[in-house]
Amino acid sequence: MGNTPEVLRAAYAAKTEGDSADELTGFYDALGEVVASFRTKNYTSAVKTASEADIDRPNGSCTLSTACEPERIQGVTDQIKTPTCQSMIDCLFCTQYALKNSLESIHKLLSLRKWLQLQFELLTVSDVEKGFKFQPALNRIDDIVSAFRARDEACEQHYQLAEKKVKVGFYTDYFAHKIVSLESSFLGSEK
C-alpha cells in the first residue's frame, strides 16, 4: 500500500498529546465564544419585577398586555430569535419576562434550568447542538438568577431555599412532571 513504518510514524504517530490537547482546547474555546456570543455590549441580565396583576407562567411571569407584542431584549444577537408566546425558552429573552420577588418565582426558574440541563445531558449528541440549542438559555437563566439574587436580602434567601429544593429533587409541579417523563423515557430507551 506504500505506507512504510517510517511514513506512518511521520504522518500519524508524530502528533503529540500536547498537539491533541491544543486542538481540543481550541475547539472548546471557540465553541464557548459562539455560545457566549448571544450577548452584545449593551446586554443586561436584569428582568422586570412582576406584580400580582401579571400573568403567571411555568417559568416566571409575563407583563405582556394585549396591546403589545413580544419583543426581544436589547443586547442579544440575531442568534436569539424574536420571542413568541409559544415557548418558555423564548420568554427568557423577551422584554416582558418578569419575576416576582418570591420563593415560588425563583423556584420556577431553577426548575426550568434543571429540566433544560437534563435535556442537554440526555437528549443531545453533538456538542454543537448543545451549544446552540441549550447553552444560551442556560446562560440567560444564570444571568437572571444572579440579577434576582442581587435585588435584596429576601431574594437571596428565596434563592438559597429554592436551590436546596432543586438539589434534592423537589421541583415545581409543572417541571416535576416534565423531568420524571424525560428521565422515564430515557431510562426506558436504554433497556
Secondary structure as GFF3:
##gff-version 3
##sequence-region A 1 191
A	DSSP	alpha_helix	5	8	.	.	.	ID=ss1
A	DSSP	pi_helix	9	13	.	.	.	ID=ss2
A	DSSP	alpha_helix	17	36	.	.	.	ID=ss3
A	DSSP	beta_strand	48	49	.	.	.	ID=ss4
A	DSSP	beta_strand	55	57	.	.	.	ID=ss5
A	DSSP	beta_strand	60	62	.	.	.	ID=ss6
A	DSSP	alpha_helix	88	92	.	.	.	ID=ss7
A	DSSP	beta_strand	97	99	.	.	.	ID=ss8
A	DSSP	alpha_helix	103	122	.	.	.	ID=ss9
A	DSSP	alpha_helix	127	129	.	.	.	ID=ss10
A	DSSP	pi_helix	130	134	.	.	.	ID=ss11
A	DSSP	alpha_helix	135	149	.	.	.	ID=ss12
A	DSSP	alpha_helix	153	167	.	.	.	ID=ss13
A	DSSP	alpha_helix	173	189	.	.	.	ID=ss14
###
